[in-house]
Amino acid sequence: MATVNFSVPDDVKEAFDRAFGHRNKSAIIADLMRQAVAEAQRQERREAAFATLTARRSRRPAATLRAARRARTRGRP
C-alpha cells in the first residue's frame, strides 16, 4: 500500500474532519481518488467519442432542405 502526502487548505481539512471524523479517513480519501480516476476516464471517453463523431460528420450525407421539410411535415395533418 502506498502513502500519499499532500497539502490542503485548513478550512477544507477542518470541514473534512467535521464531516468524516468518525470514519476511516484513509478509506474515504482512497474512494474519492477512485471516483476522480473514474471521472477522468469517463471524460476521456466522452472526448474521444466527440472527436470520432465530429470527424465522421463531414462524411455523412447531408439532407437537402426539401428532404428536411418533407420529413418534418410527413404524418402531420
N, C-alpha and C positions, 0 to 999 in steps of 0.2 A: 504494500500500500504506500502511495506517495504522500508526501507532506507538501502543502502549498501555503506559502506566506504571501499575504497581500495587505495593502492598506485601504481602509475605507474611512469616510468622514465620521467624526464622532457621533453626530446625530443619527446616522444610519446604523452604527453599531448599537447605540442605545435603544433605538426603535426595534432592532432585531432582537436584542436581549429581552426587551419587554414582551415582544410577540412570541418568542420561542424559548424563553428562559427555562421552561420545564422539559424541553425536548433535547435530543441529541443534536447539537448544532452542526457537528461534522456531517451527519447524515442529511440534514436539511441542505447544507451547502452543496453536498455531492448531488442531491436531487436537483437542485437549481442549476448546477453545472450541466447535468444530463439534459435538462429541459432546454438550456441555452444551445447546447450542441445540436439537439434535435431540431430546434427552430432554425438554426443556421443552415442545416442540411435541407430543411423544407424550403427555405428561401433560395438556396442554390438550385433546387429542382424547379421552383417556380420561374426563376430567371432563365434556366435552360429551356423550359417549355415555351416561355415567351419568345426567346430567341429563335427557336425552331418554328413556331407558328409565324413569326414575323418574316423569317426567311422564305417560308413556303407561300406567303401571301402573294408575292409577285408572280408565282407560277400558277395560281388559281385562276380559273376563268372568271371574268367579270360579267355580271349580268348587265344587259342593256337597260336603259331607262324604261323602255317599253315593256320588257320582261318583268322588271321590278314592279311597275304599275299593275300589270296583269296579275302578278302573284298577290299583291295587296288587295286587289278588288275581287279576286276569284272567291266564289262562295258567299259573297255579301249580297244582300238584297239591293 
